[in-house]
Amino acid sequence: MKIINVVGARPNFMKMAPIIAAMARHPHHIRPLLLHTGQHSDEQMSGRFFAQLGMPHPSFNLEVGNGTQTEQFARIMLAFEKVCRRECPELVLVAGDVTSTLACALAARQVGITVGHVEAGLRSFDVSMPEELNRRCTDHLSDFLFTTEASAGENLLREGITAEKIHFVGNTMIDTLLRQRQQAAGLSLIHEWGLAPGEYGLLTLHRPANVDSPEALEALLVVLEKVACRLPLLFPVHPRTMKAISRLGLSGRFSSSTRLSGIRPIAPQGYHEFLHLMMHARLVLTDSGGIQEETTLLGIPCLTLRDNTERPVTCTVGTNVLVGSRGESLQEEAEAILAGRCSPKGIPEKWDGRAAERIVDVLLARLYPR
């Protein structure tokens, strides 16, 4: 059974790496191929992850490059359709909610190929988010829907998707974290920067709603500055965010002579490096979905700079707290964490490092019935 596994942006790599490894343990039944759309072509955001996660070199690289989401979507569909017609895979497996996810799912279905969606059923119920549109459409194109939490399956059933398509398997990002945690822990980055465990916060920003608007970005910077007065914030700057900061004329806000000197911008990090920083942080401030999940597994307090989350289990079971897209309750929640007033949390069901195995078991049972 030939399966094309699609990656395109940083989160996809962590979700797909353990699946490819699990497929490789069944060489008589599965021939896994890896396709990189090139949605993220920056070496820091793409190339290093293949090496660090032990992923094979991609069998195909569409090299779609930069552009608007619509431009990337069109280029991916055109190029991937040709791959599908030439290779004739039995299954295309996509993950998450990026442009590559929907574009490859739609191209595959249009030529009659079965589609599986890893991390299906997550909903923020905010259709202004491109990711929400991507994941909803991908789910309704897919034949196999692999979910990370119980609420995702409930969402799919409400939308009319039949129960036999839905498989609650756990979280493959957690599979990757558990496999890579020891290697990340052995790094010495924080000491090189003169920091100690628990003496800094970690900040990430990349969502359009937060970084594309001057008003929204400045509002966040004001409240982040107040937190940075109490705790230095390391800020690996996403290429998209760096472009927005430069375009909006806000680069000077990060110079050492300004009152935001507690925010320390650093280059984008590889997977091991970022995991190392996250493991030793006192708290994490983010607008990323995946980081909400990773901090939950690590037991690190997470303050999410959004009004909603498509991963509610990170709030109900995990360490995540929504503080608003303008950081309305950010300072209050950060002060509570620094004062030690955050209650211990648990680990969501099936976040045990075996999600990829369950996905492969489902595929083998369905496609090779006894």
Residue, then its C-alpha position, 0 to 999 in steps of 0.5 A: m500500500k503506497i501512502i503519500n504523507v504530506v508536510g508543508a509547515r513546521p507543525n506538520f513535521m512533528k505530527m507526521a514524523p512518528i507516523i512515518a516511523a510507525m509505517a516503516r515497521h510494516p514494510h510488507h504492507i506499507r510503502p510510506l512516501l514523504l512529500h514536502t510542499g515547500q510551504h515553509s522553505d526557510e532552513q530554520m523553519s523546515g530543513r533542520f526539522f527533518a534531521q532533528l526528527g529523524m525523518p527521511h529525505p522527502s520523496f517529493n518537494l513541490e517547492v511552491g515558495n512564498g506568496t499569499q495563501t491563495e497563491q500557495f494553495a493554487r500552486i500546491m494543488l496543481a503540482f500535487e495533482k500531477v504527483c497523485r496521477r503519476e504515483c497513484p497512491e492508495l492513500v494521502l495522509v495530511a495533518g493539521d490545518v495549514t494551507s498544504t493540508l487542505a490543498c493536498a486533500l482536495a487535489a487527492r479527492q478530485v482524482g479519486i484517492t482516499v484521504g486521511h486527516v490527522e488531528a481532525g475535528l478540532r474547532s475554534f468556531d471562529v471562521s475568520m481564522p484561515e486554519e478553521l476553514n482549512r480544518r473544516c473543509t479537510d475533515h469533510l473531504s476525508d475518509f479517515l479522521f484521526t482525533t486527538e481529544a474527545s471533543a473533536g469526535e463530538n464536533l465531527l458527529r454534529e457536522g454529520i460525519t459518520a462514526e465509522k470514519i472517526h478514530f480517537v487515537g491520541n496526539t502524534m505531536i506528543d509522540t514526537l515530544l516524548r521521543q525527543r524530550q531527553q535530547a532537548a533536555g541535554l542542551s545548554l542554550i539557556h545557560e549560554w544566554g545567562l539564564a537559569p531554569g524557571e527564570y524566564g518566559l517564552l513568547t511566540l506570536h505568528r497568527p495574522a489576527n495578532v501580527d498583521s494589524p498595527e493596533a492589535l500588535e501594539a496592544l499586545l506589546v504594551v501588556l507584554e512589556k508589563v510582564a517582561c518587567r517582572l520576567p524576561l521574555l525570550f522571543p523566537v521571532h517567526p519570519r512572518t512576525m518579523k516581516a510584520i514588525s518591520r512593515l509596521g515600523l515597530s522594530g525599534r520597540f525591541s532595542s535595549s534603550t526602550r522600555l521593552s528591553g525585557i523582551r529579547p528577540i532571538a532567531p527561530q529555533g530548531y525543534h530540539e532548541f525550542l523544546h529545550l527553551m519550553m521545558h525550562a521556562r517559568l511560563v509560555l505566552t503564545d498564539s500557537g495551537g501546538i504549543q498549547e498541547e506541548t506545554t500541557l504535556l510538560g506541565i508548563p503554565c501556558l497563557t494563550l493570546r487568543d479569545n478561543t482555542e480549538r484545543p479545549v482539553t488543554c484548558t479543561v485538563g491541561t495547563n492552558v489559560l486563554v487571556g484574550s487576543r489583546g492580552e486582556s487578562l495576561q498580566e493578572e494570570a502571569e502574576a498568579i503564576l509567578a506567585g505560585r497560584c496555579s493548580p497542578k493539571g493532568i495529561p489528556e487521555k491517550w496522550d501516551g506516545r502511541a498515537a502513531e501506532r494506533i493510526v497505522d493499526v487503523l489503516l492496516a485493519r481497514l485496508y488489509p481486513r482479515 
